[in-house]
Amino acid sequence: MYQKILVPMERAGSRENLDHACRLAERLGSELVLLRVVQVMASDDQFFKQIQVEVGSAGARAKAAAETQLATIEDELRARGLNAYGTVVVGDKSEADAIVAYAEDEDCDLIVITTYRQSALSRWFLGSLADKVRQRSSVPVLFVAANG
């Protein structure tokens, strides 16, 4: 049923979505795809786009940190016998749009994403990443509540 499960990862903190996805993958024999999105500023200027990801730039440092995080988690999951790999997407799309585009382009069967409690005011002003993914995705989305 779910052969390829996309797990959007955060910089730090909550891993409830990963824990749940691992339990699903163990039962179903699914492949886990760990995804980190690194956003850069949108620009029509090719030079400006390039300097955002040059060695030493904030974009390059963020990408390197994301790759290190995912490599560590990949090793941990493979030690548990799971088929998992991580990928970092660098671009100017919003995080929600990047997650949805990746899931659709890579033929993922399910997105497992963490949800957080937010005040009504915060939801109204900022929205929720999980809600944005749900609204935009043609791929089924499984919400996992964050502890705390």
N, CA, C and O atoms as CSV, one atom per row, in Angstrom:
chain,resi,resn,atom,element,x,y,z
A,1,MET,N,N,0.818,-1.192,0.000
A,1,MET,CA,C,0.000,0.000,0.000
A,1,MET,C,C,0.862,1.257,0.000
A,1,MET,O,O,0.803,2.046,-0.943
A,2,TYR,N,N,1.647,1.447,1.025
A,2,TYR,CA,C,2.536,2.609,1.079
A,2,TYR,C,C,3.966,2.106,0.894
A,2,TYR,O,O,4.612,1.682,1.852
A,3,GLN,N,N,4.451,2.155,-0.336
A,3,GLN,CA,C,5.788,1.660,-0.638
A,3,GLN,C,C,6.871,2.702,-0.401
A,3,GLN,O,O,8.011,2.363,-0.084
A,4,LYS,N,N,6.509,3.974,-0.558
A,4,LYS,CA,C,7.481,5.059,-0.432
A,4,LYS,C,C,6.869,6.148,0.440
A,4,LYS,O,O,5.930,6.832,0.033
A,5,ILE,N,N,7.416,6.299,1.648
A,5,ILE,CA,C,6.872,7.234,2.624
A,5,ILE,C,C,7.813,8.427,2.769
A,5,ILE,O,O,8.991,8.259,3.083
A,6,LEU,N,N,7.295,9.626,2.541
A,6,LEU,CA,C,8.070,10.856,2.681
A,6,LEU,C,C,7.929,11.390,4.102
A,6,LEU,O,O,6.826,11.530,4.630
A,7,VAL,N,N,9.085,11.686,4.708
A,7,VAL,CA,C,9.120,12.187,6.082
A,7,VAL,C,C,9.859,13.531,6.093
A,7,VAL,O,O,11.089,13.557,6.139
A,8,PRO,N,N,9.119,14.645,6.053
A,8,PRO,CA,C,9.786,15.951,6.147
A,8,PRO,C,C,10.418,16.110,7.524
A,8,PRO,O,O,9.762,15.909,8.546
A,9,MET,N,N,11.688,16.471,7.541
A,9,MET,CA,C,12.431,16.594,8.798
A,9,MET,C,C,12.648,18.066,9.130
A,9,MET,O,O,12.727,18.919,8.246
A,10,GLU,N,N,12.740,18.334,10.410
A,10,GLU,CA,C,12.988,19.691,10.878
A,10,GLU,C,C,14.454,19.824,11.255
A,10,GLU,O,O,15.181,18.834,11.340
A,11,ARG,N,N,14.880,21.067,11.481
A,11,ARG,CA,C,16.271,21.298,11.880
A,11,ARG,C,C,16.597,20.573,13.175
A,11,ARG,O,O,17.652,19.950,13.299
A,12,ALA,N,N,15.711,20.654,14.114
A,12,ALA,CA,C,15.932,20.008,15.409
A,12,ALA,C,C,14.575,19.802,16.063
A,12,ALA,O,O,13.557,20.316,15.601
A,13,GLY,N,N,14.585,19.055,17.124
A,13,GLY,CA,C,13.351,18.926,17.890
A,13,GLY,C,C,12.558,17.693,17.553
A,13,GLY,O,O,13.088,16.582,17.538
A,14,SER,N,N,11.299,17.888,17.286
A,14,SER,CA,C,10.320,16.821,17.142
A,14,SER,C,C,10.720,15.767,16.107
A,14,SER,O,O,11.152,16.079,14.997
A,15,ARG,N,N,10.556,14.511,16.518
A,15,ARG,CA,C,10.767,13.401,15.586
A,15,ARG,C,C,9.588,12.440,15.620
A,15,ARG,O,O,9.702,11.283,15.215
A,16,GLU,N,N,8.455,12.931,16.106
A,16,GLU,CA,C,7.282,12.068,16.204
A,16,GLU,C,C,6.886,11.511,14.838
A,16,GLU,O,O,6.513,10.343,14.726
A,17,ASN,N,N,6.966,12.344,13.805
A,17,ASN,CA,C,6.595,11.861,12.472
A,17,ASN,C,C,7.548,10.756,12.015
A,17,ASN,O,O,7.117,9.787,11.391
A,18,LEU,N,N,8.835,10.894,12.320
A,18,LEU,CA,C,9.814,9.873,11.949
A,18,LEU,C,C,9.554,8.575,12.698
A,18,LEU,O,O,9.588,7.495,12.108
A,19,ASP,N,N,9.294,8.676,13.991
A,19,ASP,CA,C,9.026,7.473,14.788
A,19,ASP,C,C,7.809,6.722,14.246
A,19,ASP,O,O,7.826,5.496,14.134
A,20,HIS,N,N,6.769,7.459,13.917
A,20,HIS,CA,C,5.555,6.833,13.392
A,20,HIS,C,C,5.807,6.226,12.007
A,20,HIS,O,O,5.363,5.115,11.718
A,21,ALA,N,N,6.516,6.959,11.168
A,21,ALA,CA,C,6.830,6.456,9.825
A,21,ALA,C,C,7.681,5.187,9.906
A,21,ALA,O,O,7.504,4.269,9.106
A,22,CYS,N,N,8.589,5.136,10.854
A,22,CYS,CA,C,9.421,3.930,11.031
A,22,CYS,C,C,8.563,2.721,11.389
A,22,CYS,O,O,8.763,1.630,10.855
A,23,ARG,N,N,7.617,2.917,12.286
A,23,ARG,CA,C,6.730,1.803,12.650
A,23,ARG,C,C,5.919,1.331,11.440
A,23,ARG,O,O,5.730,0.130,11.245
A,24,LEU,N,N,5.446,2.276,10.633
A,24,LEU,CA,C,4.731,1.894,9.403
A,24,LEU,C,C,5.652,1.139,8.454
A,24,LEU,O,O,5.275,0.098,7.915
A,25,ALA,N,N,6.854,1.658,8.249
A,25,ALA,CA,C,7.809,1.039,7.322
A,25,ALA,C,C,8.183,-0.372,7.765
A,25,ALA,O,O,8.323,-1.268,6.934
A,26,GLU,N,N,8.343,-0.570,9.071
A,26,GLU,CA,C,8.670,-1.908,9.576
A,26,GLU,C,C,7.552,-2.894,9.268
A,26,GLU,O,O,7.815,-4.032,8.880
A,27,ARG,N,N,6.321,-2.467,9.437
A,27,ARG,CA,C,5.176,-3.354,9.198
A,27,ARG,C,C,4.905,-3.585,7.713
A,27,ARG,O,O,4.508,-4.679,7.310
A,28,LEU,N,N,5.121,-2.546,6.901
A,28,LEU,CA,C,4.750,-2.624,5.488
A,28,LEU,C,C,5.920,-2.892,4.542
A,28,LEU,O,O,5.713,-3.142,3.354
A,29,GLY,N,N,7.152,-2.841,5.064
A,29,GLY,CA,C,8.318,-3.003,4.204
A,29,GLY,C,C,8.536,-1.807,3.291
A,29,GLY,O,O,9.060,-1.950,2.186
A,30,SER,N,N,8.136,-0.635,3.750
A,30,SER,CA,C,8.219,0.582,2.933
A,30,SER,C,C,9.609,1.197,2.954
A,30,SER,O,O,10.413,0.956,3.854
A,31,GLU,N,N,9.859,1.996,1.931
A,31,GLU,CA,C,11.073,2.798,1.844
A,31,GLU,C,C,10.762,4.151,2.494
A,31,GLU,O,O,9.703,4.731,2.256
A,32,LEU,N,N,11.694,4.648,3.315
A,32,LEU,CA,C,11.534,5.954,3.951
A,32,LEU,C,C,12.406,6.978,3.244
A,32,LEU,O,O,13.592,6.746,3.010
A,33,VAL,N,N,11.808,8.112,2.907
A,33,VAL,CA,C,12.535,9.213,2.291
A,33,VAL,C,C,12.505,10.382,3.270
A,33,VAL,O,O,11.451,10.958,3.538
A,34,LEU,N,N,13.673,10.718,3.795
A,34,LEU,CA,C,13.788,11.835,4.733
A,34,LEU,C,C,14.092,13.087,3.932
A,34,LEU,O,O,15.029,13.095,3.134
A,35,LEU,N,N,13.322,14.141,4.128
A,35,LEU,CA,C,13.468,15.347,3.324
A,35,LEU,C,C,13.705,16.558,4.205
A,35,LEU,O,O,12.981,16.799,5.171
A,36,ARG,N,N,14.736,17.318,3.851
A,36,ARG,CA,C,14.951,18.634,4.469
A,36,ARG,C,C,14.905,19.672,3.366
A,36,ARG,O,O,15.480,19.482,2.295
A,37,VAL,N,N,14.220,20.769,3.634
A,37,VAL,CA,C,14.101,21.871,2.688
A,37,VAL,C,C,14.937,23.033,3.199
A,37,VAL,O,O,14.782,23.468,4.340
A,38,VAL,N,N,15.826,23.534,2.343
A,38,VAL,CA,C,16.621,24.719,2.655
A,38,VAL,C,C,16.166,25.806,1.697
A,38,VAL,O,O,16.343,25.697,0.483
A,39,GLN,N,N,15.580,26.852,2.254
A,39,GLN,CA,C,15.062,27.935,1.427
A,39,GLN,C,C,16.116,29.008,1.199
A,39,GLN,O,O,16.871,29.376,2.098
A,40,VAL,N,N,16.138,29.492,-0.026
A,40,VAL,CA,C,16.952,30.662,-0.377
A,40,VAL,C,C,15.994,31.714,-0.928
A,40,VAL,O,O,14.856,31.411,-1.287
A,41,MET,N,N,16.465,32.929,-0.987
A,41,MET,CA,C,15.604,34.018,-1.458
A,41,MET,C,C,15.362,33.903,-2.958
A,41,MET,O,O,16.268,33.586,-3.730
A,42,ALA,N,N,14.135,34.163,-3.348
A,42,ALA,CA,C,13.786,34.133,-4.767
A,42,ALA,C,C,14.423,35.323,-5.479
A,42,ALA,O,O,14.462,36.433,-4.949
A,43,SER,N,N,14.916,35.074,-6.678
A,43,SER,CA,C,15.512,36.146,-7.465
A,43,SER,C,C,15.557,35.737,-8.926
A,43,SER,O,O,15.739,34.564,-9.253
A,44,ASP,N,N,15.389,36.719,-9.798
A,44,ASP,CA,C,15.547,36.467,-11.226
A,44,ASP,C,C,17.007,36.589,-11.636
A,44,ASP,O,O,17.381,36.198,-12.742
A,45,ASP,N,N,17.825,37.129,-10.750
A,45,ASP,CA,C,19.241,37.352,-11.021
A,45,ASP,C,C,20.027,36.068,-10.728
A,45,ASP,O,O,20.105,35.641,-9.576
A,46,GLN,N,N,20.603,35.459,-11.755
A,46,GLN,CA,C,21.342,34.201,-11.601
A,46,GLN,C,C,22.525,34.347,-10.649
A,46,GLN,O,O,22.811,33.431,-9.879
A,47,PHE,N,N,23.216,35.485,-10.690
A,47,PHE,CA,C,24.352,35.716,-9.801
A,47,PHE,C,C,23.903,35.685,-8.343
A,47,PHE,O,O,24.555,35.062,-7.506
A,48,PHE,N,N,22.792,36.356,-8.037
A,48,PHE,CA,C,22.287,36.383,-6.668
A,48,PHE,C,C,21.888,34.981,-6.209
A,48,PHE,O,O,22.145,34.603,-5.066
A,49,LYS,N,N,21.260,34.211,-7.099
A,49,LYS,CA,C,20.904,32.826,-6.765
A,49,LYS,C,C,22.152,32.021,-6.424
A,49,LYS,O,O,22.168,31.262,-5.455
A,50,GLN,N,N,23.193,32.194,-7.227
A,50,GLN,CA,C,24.420,31.420,-7.049
A,50,GLN,C,C,25.133,31.752,-5.747
A,50,GLN,O,O,25.602,30.850,-5.053
A,51,ILE,N,N,25.221,33.038,-5.404
A,51,ILE,CA,C,25.981,33.393,-4.192
A,51,ILE,C,C,25.277,32.923,-2.928
A,51,ILE,O,O,25.906,32.828,-1.875
A,52,GLN,N,N,23.991,32.630,-3.010
A,52,GLN,CA,C,23.275,32.143,-1.834
A,52,GLN,C,C,23.677,30.716,-1.453
A,52,GLN,O,O,23.438,30.289,-0.323
A,53,VAL,N,N,24.279,29.983,-2.379
A,53,VAL,CA,C,24.665,28.601,-2.093
A,53,VAL,C,C,26.162,28.367,-2.288
A,53,VAL,O,O,26.618,27.223,-2.267
A,54,GLU,N,N,26.931,29.442,-2.478
A,54,GLU,CA,C,28.389,29.327,-2.608
A,54,GLU,C,C,28.991,28.841,-1.291
A,54,GLU,O,O,28.395,29.020,-0.229
A,55,VAL,N,N,30.160,28.234,-1.361
A,55,VAL,CA,C,30.874,27.774,-0.177
A,55,VAL,C,C,31.019,28.925,0.803
A,55,VAL,O,O,31.454,30.017,0.436
A,56,GLY,N,N,30.650,28.675,2.050
A,56,GLY,CA,C,30.755,29.685,3.087
A,56,GLY,C,C,29.504,30.522,3.269
A,56,GLY,O,O,29.385,31.234,4.267
A,57,SER,N,N,28.571,30.457,2.335
A,57,SER,CA,C,27.336,31.238,2.459
A,57,SER,C,C,26.406,30.588,3.478
A,57,SER,O,O,26.586,29.430,3.855
A,58,ALA,N,N,25.421,31.344,3.913
A,58,ALA,CA,C,24.439,30.809,4.861
A,58,ALA,C,C,23.690,29.629,4.244
A,58,ALA,O,O,23.405,28.649,4.932
A,59,GLY,N,N,23.371,29.717,2.954
A,59,GLY,CA,C,22.681,28.623,2.279
A,59,GLY,C,C,23.517,27.352,2.233
A,59,GLY,O,O,23.004,26.253,2.444
A,60,ALA,N,N,24.804,27.509,1.957
A,60,ALA,CA,C,25.704,26.348,1.912
A,60,ALA,C,C,25.859,25.732,3.300
A,60,ALA,O,O,25.889,24.510,3.441
A,61,ARG,N,N,25.956,26.569,4.313
A,61,ARG,CA,C,26.069,26.048,5.691
A,61,ARG,C,C,24.791,25.317,6.105
A,61,ARG,O,O,24.852,24.262,6.737
A,62,ALA,N,N,23.642,25.880,5.749
A,62,ALA,CA,C,22.366,25.233,6.075
A,62,ALA,C,C,22.240,23.892,5.355
A,62,ALA,O,O,21.767,22.913,5.932
A,63,LYS,N,N,22.665,23.854,4.093
A,63,LYS,CA,C,22.604,22.605,3.335
A,63,LYS,C,C,23.533,21.557,3.949
A,63,LYS,O,O,23.152,20.395,4.088
A,64,ALA,N,N,24.739,21.960,4.314
A,64,ALA,CA,C,25.697,21.021,4.919
A,64,ALA,C,C,25.165,20.483,6.249
A,64,ALA,O,O,25.285,19.291,6.532
A,65,ALA,N,N,24.584,21.354,7.053
A,65,ALA,CA,C,24.020,20.918,8.339
A,65,ALA,C,C,22.875,19.935,8.115
A,65,ALA,O,O,22.758,18.941,8.832
A,66,ALA,N,N,22.029,20.213,7.118
A,66,ALA,CA,C,20.912,19.322,6.800
A,66,ALA,C,C,21.424,17.963,6.324
A,66,ALA,O,O,20.898,16.925,6.724
A,67,GLU,N,N,22.445,17.968,5.473
A,67,GLU,CA,C,23.016,16.705,4.981
A,67,GLU,C,C,23.613,15.888,6.119
A,67,GLU,O,O,23.469,14.665,6.147
A,68,THR,N,N,24.280,16.552,7.058
A,68,THR,CA,C,24.852,15.862,8.214
A,68,THR,C,C,23.757,15.250,9.075
A,68,THR,O,O,23.855,14.095,9.491
A,69,GLN,N,N,22.712,16.031,9.340
A,69,GLN,CA,C,21.592,15.537,10.135
A,69,GLN,C,C,20.977,14.302,9.480
A,69,GLN,O,O,20.754,13.291,10.146
A,70,LEU,N,N,20.705,14.381,8.182
A,70,LEU,CA,C,20.062,13.267,7.496
A,70,LEU,C,C,20.957,12.041,7.422
A,70,LEU,O,O,20.469,10.917,7.528
A,71,ALA,N,N,22.258,12.236,7.244
A,71,ALA,CA,C,23.186,11.100,7.198
A,71,ALA,C,C,23.188,10.357,8.532
A,71,ALA,O,O,23.223,9.126,8.563
A,72,THR,N,N,23.151,11.100,9.622
A,72,THR,CA,C,23.114,10.489,10.953
A,72,THR,C,C,21.840,9.672,11.134
A,72,THR,O,O,21.881,8.545,11.627
A,73,ILE,N,N,20.718,10.243,10.735
A,73,ILE,CA,C,19.437,9.540,10.879
A,73,ILE,C,C,19.381,8.333,9.945
A,73,ILE,O,O,18.878,7.277,10.330
A,74,GLU,N,N,19.892,8.478,8.719
A,74,GLU,CA,C,19.944,7.349,7.773
A,74,GLU,C,C,20.687,6.169,8.399
A,74,GLU,O,O,20.205,5.036,8.365
A,75,ASP,N,N,21.863,6.440,8.972
A,75,ASP,CA,C,22.657,5.380,9.603
A,75,ASP,C,C,21.880,4.703,10.723
A,75,ASP,O,O,21.891,3.479,10.852
A,76,GLU,N,N,21.212,5.506,11.521
A,76,GLU,CA,C,20.414,5.000,12.639
A,76,GLU,C,C,19.293,4.078,12.126
A,76,GLU,O,O,19.062,3.004,12.683
A,77,LEU,N,N,18.614,4.502,11.080
A,77,LEU,CA,C,17.501,3.714,10.553
A,77,LEU,C,C,17.983,2.448,9.856
A,77,LEU,O,O,17.366,1.391,9.989
A,78,ARG,N,N,19.068,2.548,9.123
A,78,ARG,CA,C,19.619,1.360,8.448
A,78,ARG,C,C,20.092,0.321,9.466
A,78,ARG,O,O,19.993,-0.882,9.223
A,79,ALA,N,N,20.609,0.790,10.610
A,79,ALA,CA,C,21.016,-0.125,11.674
A,79,ALA,C,C,19.813,-0.891,12.224
A,79,ALA,O,O,19.955,-1.998,12.743
A,80,ARG,N,N,18.633,-0.292,12.105
A,80,ARG,CA,C,17.387,-0.951,12.533
A,80,ARG,C,C,16.824,-1.847,11.427
A,80,ARG,O,O,15.788,-2.486,11.611
A,81,GLY,N,N,17.505,-1.893,10.283
A,81,GLY,CA,C,17.059,-2.734,9.183
A,81,GLY,C,C,16.063,-2.074,8.251
A,81,GLY,O,O,15.410,-2.756,7.461
A,82,LEU,N,N,15.934,-0.743,8.330
A,82,LEU,CA,C,14.988,-0.036,7.473
A,82,LEU,C,C,15.671,0.469,6.214
A,82,LEU,O,O,16.853,0.813,6.226
A,83,ASN,N,N,14.917,0.509,5.137
A,83,ASN,CA,C,15.391,1.053,3.871
A,83,ASN,C,C,15.088,2.547,3.895
A,83,ASN,O,O,13.938,2.953,3.729
A,84,ALA,N,N,16.122,3.367,4.102
A,84,ALA,CA,C,15.907,4.813,4.242
A,84,ALA,C,C,17.028,5.584,3.568
A,84,ALA,O,O,18.181,5.152,3.546
A,85,TYR,N,N,16.663,6.732,3.019
A,85,TYR,CA,C,17.668,7.654,2.505
A,85,TYR,C,C,17.163,9.076,2.685
A,85,TYR,O,O,15.960,9.328,2.756
A,86,GLY,N,N,18.106,9.987,2.754
A,86,GLY,CA,C,17.752,11.389,2.949
A,86,GLY,C,C,18.123,12.222,1.743
A,86,GLY,O,O,19.038,11.888,0.989
A,87,THR,N,N,17.405,13.301,1.577
A,87,THR,CA,C,17.700,14.233,0.505
A,87,THR,C,C,17.426,15.655,0.979
A,87,THR,O,O,16.512,15.908,1.764
A,88,VAL,N,N,18.245,16.572,0.478
A,88,VAL,CA,C,18.090,17.985,0.803
A,88,VAL,C,C,17.694,18.715,-0.476
A,88,VAL,O,O,18.346,18.570,-1.510
A,89,VAL,N,N,16.633,19.491,-0.399
A,89,VAL,CA,C,16.174,20.296,-1.525
A,89,VAL,C,C,16.476,21.751,-1.201
A,89,VAL,O,O,16.025,22.275,-0.183
A,90,VAL,N,N,17.240,22.400,-2.070
A,90,VAL,CA,C,17.562,23.817,-1.911
A,90,VAL,C,C,16.824,24.576,-3.000
A,90,VAL,O,O,16.964,24.271,-4.184
A,91,GLY,N,N,16.043,25.562,-2.598
A,91,GLY,CA,C,15.311,26.337,-3.597
A,91,GLY,C,C,14.561,27.491,-2.981
A,91,GLY,O,O,14.605,27.713,-1.771
A,92,ASP,N,N,13.874,28.221,-3.832
A,92,ASP,CA,C,13.158,29.406,-3.356
A,92,ASP,C,C,11.664,29.153,-3.146
A,92,ASP,O,O,10.921,30.088,-2.851
A,93,LYS,N,N,11.215,27.912,-3.294
A,93,LYS,CA,C,9.816,27.592,-3.005
A,93,LYS,C,C,9.599,27.619,-1.499
A,93,LYS,O,O,10.539,27.450,-0.722
A,94,SER,N,N,8.353,27.832,-1.095
A,94,SER,CA,C,8.031,27.722,0.326
A,94,SER,C,C,8.270,26.277,0.760
A,94,SER,O,O,8.311,25.371,-0.073
A,95,GLU,N,N,8.426,26.070,2.055
A,95,GLU,CA,C,8.671,24.717,2.552
A,95,GLU,C,C,7.521,23.780,2.172
A,95,GLU,O,O,7.755,22.649,1.744
A,96,ALA,N,N,6.293,24.245,2.328
A,96,ALA,CA,C,5.131,23.416,1.977
A,96,ALA,C,C,5.130,23.058,0.492
A,96,ALA,O,O,4.909,21.902,0.131
A,97,ASP,N,N,5.377,24.045,-0.367
A,97,ASP,CA,C,5.396,23.782,-1.806
A,97,ASP,C,C,6.523,22.824,-2.189
A,97,ASP,O,O,6.345,21.972,-3.059
A,98,ALA,N,N,7.671,22.960,-1.547
A,98,ALA,CA,C,8.800,22.074,-1.834
A,98,ALA,C,C,8.493,20.634,-1.408
A,98,ALA,O,O,8.834,19.686,-2.115
A,99,ILE,N,N,7.855,20.483,-0.260
A,99,ILE,CA,C,7.487,19.140,0.218
A,99,ILE,C,C,6.495,18.492,-0.749
A,99,ILE,O,O,6.669,17.339,-1.145
A,100,VAL,N,N,5.470,19.229,-1.122
A,100,VAL,CA,C,4.443,18.699,-2.027
A,100,VAL,C,C,5.047,18.362,-3.394
A,100,VAL,O,O,4.779,17.296,-3.948
A,101,ALA,N,N,5.855,19.263,-3.931
A,101,ALA,CA,C,6.476,19.022,-5.240
A,101,ALA,C,C,7.363,17.782,-5.196
A,101,ALA,O,O,7.332,16.964,-6.116
A,102,TYR,N,N,8.150,17.639,-4.139
A,102,TYR,CA,C,9.028,16.480,-4.029
A,102,TYR,C,C,8.196,15.193,-3.957
A,102,TYR,O,O,8.486,14.224,-4.658
A,103,ALA,N,N,7.171,15.189,-3.113
A,103,ALA,CA,C,6.329,13.995,-2.954
A,103,ALA,C,C,5.709,13.584,-4.288
A,103,ALA,O,O,5.666,12.400,-4.620
A,104,GLU,N,N,5.234,14.557,-5.039
A,104,GLU,CA,C,4.589,14.245,-6.315
A,104,GLU,C,C,5.609,13.848,-7.381
A,104,GLU,O,O,5.375,12.906,-8.138
A,105,ASP,N,N,6.730,14.550,-7.449
A,105,ASP,CA,C,7.759,14.249,-8.456
A,105,ASP,C,C,8.405,12.893,-8.237
A,105,ASP,O,O,8.768,12.212,-9.196
A,106,GLU,N,N,8.549,12.497,-6.977
A,106,GLU,CA,C,9.235,11.243,-6.654
A,106,GLU,C,C,8.278,10.084,-6.404
A,106,GLU,O,O,8.691,9.029,-5.925
A,107,ASP,N,N,7.010,10.276,-6.726
A,107,ASP,CA,C,5.995,9.218,-6.596
A,107,ASP,C,C,5.900,8.637,-5.192
A,107,ASP,O,O,5.826,7.420,-5.023
A,108,CYS,N,N,5.902,9.492,-4.201
A,108,CYS,CA,C,5.718,9.040,-2.824
A,108,CYS,C,C,4.249,8.682,-2.625
A,108,CYS,O,O,3.366,9.286,-3.234
A,109,ASP,N,N,3.996,7.699,-1.771
A,109,ASP,CA,C,2.631,7.228,-1.530
A,109,ASP,C,C,1.988,7.883,-0.322
A,109,ASP,O,O,0.765,7.878,-0.190
A,110,LEU,N,N,2.812,8.454,0.572
A,110,LEU,CA,C,2.312,9.014,1.827
A,110,LEU,C,C,3.304,10.040,2.337
A,110,LEU,O,O,4.515,9.863,2.208
A,111,ILE,N,N,2.787,11.117,2.919
A,111,ILE,CA,C,3.607,12.108,3.616
A,111,ILE,C,C,3.240,12.013,5.088
A,111,ILE,O,O,2.066,12.108,5.447
A,112,VAL,N,N,4.244,11.825,5.944
A,112,VAL,CA,C,4.008,11.768,7.384
A,112,VAL,C,C,4.614,13.031,7.987
A,112,VAL,O,O,5.831,13.215,7.959
A,113,ILE,N,N,3.758,13.902,8.534
A,113,ILE,CA,C,4.210,15.217,8.987
A,113,ILE,C,C,3.741,15.480,10.421
A,113,ILE,O,O,2.664,15.049,10.831
A,114,THR,N,N,4.573,16.191,11.161
A,114,THR,CA,C,4.247,16.545,12.546
A,114,THR,C,C,3.367,17.783,12.580
A,114,THR,O,O,3.578,18.738,11.832
A,115,THR,N,N,2.372,17.749,13.465
A,115,THR,CA,C,1.535,18.929,13.696
A,115,THR,C,C,1.803,19.457,15.094
A,115,THR,O,O,2.142,18.703,16.006
A,116,TYR,N,N,1.646,20.753,15.243
A,116,TYR,CA,C,1.899,21.422,16.523
A,116,TYR,C,C,0.675,22.194,16.941
A,116,TYR,O,O,-0.108,22.656,16.111
A,117,ARG,N,N,0.523,22.326,18.247
A,117,ARG,CA,C,-0.559,23.172,18.758
A,117,ARG,C,C,-0.211,24.618,18.488
A,117,ARG,O,O,0.923,25.052,18.693
A,118,GLN,N,N,-1.198,25.355,18.025
A,118,GLN,CA,C,-1.025,26.780,17.773
A,118,GLN,C,C,-2.263,27.504,18.268
A,118,GLN,O,O,-3.369,26.962,18.265
A,119,SER,N,N,-2.054,28.727,18.688
A,119,SER,CA,C,-3.206,29.545,19.047
A,119,SER,C,C,-3.957,29.893,17.763
A,119,SER,O,O,-3.403,29.818,16.667
A,120,ALA,N,N,-5.202,30.268,17.914
A,120,ALA,CA,C,-5.998,30.658,16.748
A,120,ALA,C,C,-5.365,31.850,16.042
A,120,ALA,O,O,-5.367,31.923,14.813
A,121,LEU,N,N,-4.827,32.776,16.814
A,121,LEU,CA,C,-4.193,33.956,16.241
A,121,LEU,C,C,-2.949,33.574,15.430
A,121,LEU,O,O,-2.736,34.077,14.327
A,122,SER,N,N,-2.148,32.694,15.985
A,122,SER,CA,C,-0.944,32.236,15.284
A,122,SER,C,C,-1.311,31.510,13.994
A,122,SER,O,O,-0.693,31.735,12.954
A,123,ARG,N,N,-2.312,30.645,14.061
A,123,ARG,CA,C,-2.754,29.930,12.857
A,123,ARG,C,C,-3.247,30.903,11.797
A,123,ARG,O,O,-2.979,30.724,10.609
A,124,TRP,N,N,-3.969,31.932,12.228
A,124,TRP,CA,C,-4.517,32.898,11.290
A,124,TRP,C,C,-3.415,33.707,10.627
A,124,TRP,O,O,-3.451,33.927,9.417
A,125,PHE,N,N,-2.417,34.163,11.421
A,125,PHE,CA,C,-1.341,34.986,10.870
A,125,PHE,C,C,-0.321,34.171,10.080
A,125,PHE,O,O,0.061,34.550,8.972
A,126,LEU,N,N,0.109,33.068,10.645
A,126,LEU,CA,C,1.220,32.304,10.068
A,126,LEU,C,C,0.784,31.071,9.297
A,126,LEU,O,O,1.467,30.642,8.367
A,127,GLY,N,N,-0.337,30.508,9.674
A,127,GLY,CA,C,-0.748,29.248,9.084
A,127,GLY,C,C,0.059,28.103,9.684
A,127,GLY,O,O,0.911,28.319,10.545
A,128,SER,N,N,-0.206,26.927,9.239
A,128,SER,CA,C,0.478,25.734,9.727
A,128,SER,C,C,1.097,25.026,8.528
A,128,SER,O,O,0.444,24.843,7.500
A,129,LEU,N,N,2.348,24.633,8.665
A,129,LEU,CA,C,3.010,23.906,7.579
A,129,LEU,C,C,2.209,22.661,7.220
A,129,LEU,O,O,1.985,22.382,6.042
A,130,ALA,N,N,1.782,21.918,8.224
A,130,ALA,CA,C,1.025,20.688,7.978
A,130,ALA,C,C,-0.265,20.980,7.215
A,130,ALA,O,O,-0.616,20.246,6.291
A,131,ASP,N,N,-0.974,22.046,7.594
A,131,ASP,CA,C,-2.213,22.401,6.888
A,131,ASP,C,C,-1.931,22.798,5.442
A,131,ASP,O,O,-2.677,22.429,4.535
A,132,LYS,N,N,-0.857,23.548,5.232
A,132,LYS,CA,C,-0.510,23.965,3.869
A,132,LYS,C,C,-0.188,22.750,2.998
A,132,LYS,O,O,-0.601,22.682,1.840
A,133,VAL,N,N,0.547,21.798,3.560
A,133,VAL,CA,C,0.875,20.578,2.816
A,133,VAL,C,C,-0.407,19.817,2.490
A,133,VAL,O,O,-0.600,19.368,1.361
A,134,ARG,N,N,-1.273,19.677,3.476
A,134,ARG,CA,C,-2.540,18.959,3.264
A,134,ARG,C,C,-3.374,19.602,2.160
A,134,ARG,O,O,-3.930,18.909,1.309
A,135,GLN,N,N,-3.456,20.924,2.180
A,135,GLN,CA,C,-4.286,21.631,1.209
A,135,GLN,C,C,-3.737,21.543,-0.215
A,135,GLN,O,O,-4.505,21.574,-1.177
A,136,ARG,N,N,-2.431,21.435,-0.354
A,136,ARG,CA,C,-1.810,21.496,-1.682
A,136,ARG,C,C,-1.457,20.132,-2.277
A,136,ARG,O,O,-1.185,20.024,-3.472
A,137,SER,N,N,-1.462,19.100,-1.445
A,137,SER,CA,C,-0.939,17.806,-1.882
A,137,SER,C,C,-1.995,16.884,-2.473
A,137,SER,O,O,-3.115,16.785,-1.972
A,138,SER,N,N,-1.609,16.213,-3.550
A,138,SER,CA,C,-2.451,15.142,-4.087
A,138,SER,C,C,-2.069,13.804,-3.447
A,138,SER,O,O,-2.763,12.803,-3.623
A,139,VAL,N,N,-0.962,13.798,-2.706
A,139,VAL,CA,C,-0.496,12.607,-1.989
A,139,VAL,C,C,-1.155,12.600,-0.610
A,139,VAL,O,O,-1.241,13.655,0.019
A,140,PRO,N,N,-1.625,11.449,-0.115
A,140,PRO,CA,C,-2.209,11.411,1.231
A,140,PRO,C,C,-1.209,11.904,2.283
A,140,PRO,O,O,-0.004,11.676,2.180
A,141,VAL,N,N,-1.752,12.587,3.297
A,141,VAL,CA,C,-0.933,13.149,4.367
A,141,VAL,C,C,-1.396,12.566,5.696
A,141,VAL,O,O,-2.585,12.599,6.014
A,142,LEU,N,N,-0.463,12.037,6.463
A,142,LEU,CA,C,-0.737,11.523,7.796
A,142,LEU,C,C,-0.175,12.506,8.808
A,142,LEU,O,O,1.019,12.807,8.780
A,143,PHE,N,N,-1.019,13.011,9.704
A,143,PHE,CA,C,-0.592,13.956,10.727
A,143,PHE,C,C,-0.251,13.217,11.999
A,143,PHE,O,O,-0.986,12.333,12.440
A,144,VAL,N,N,0.882,13.591,12.590
A,144,VAL,CA,C,1.302,13.023,13.864
A,144,VAL,C,C,1.493,14.193,14.823
A,144,VAL,O,O,2.296,15.090,14.566
A,145,ALA,N,N,0.755,14.179,15.923
A,145,ALA,CA,C,0.810,15.283,16.883
A,145,ALA,C,C,2.134,15.288,17.632
A,145,ALA,O,O,2.620,14.242,18.064
A,146,ALA,N,N,2.713,16.479,17.780
A,146,ALA,CA,C,3.952,16.630,18.557
A,146,ALA,C,C,3.613,16.528,20.043
A,146,ALA,O,O,2.566,16.997,20.488
A,147,ASN,N,N,4.501,15.920,20.785
A,147,ASN,CA,C,4.324,15.870,22.240
A,147,ASN,C,C,4.653,17.224,22.817
A,147,ASN,O,O,5.614,17.873,22.402
A,148,GLY,N,N,3.869,17.639,23.757
A,148,GLY,CA,C,4.168,18.892,24.458
A,148,GLY,C,C,3.516,20.068,23.940
A,148,GLY,O,O,3.709,21.164,24.466
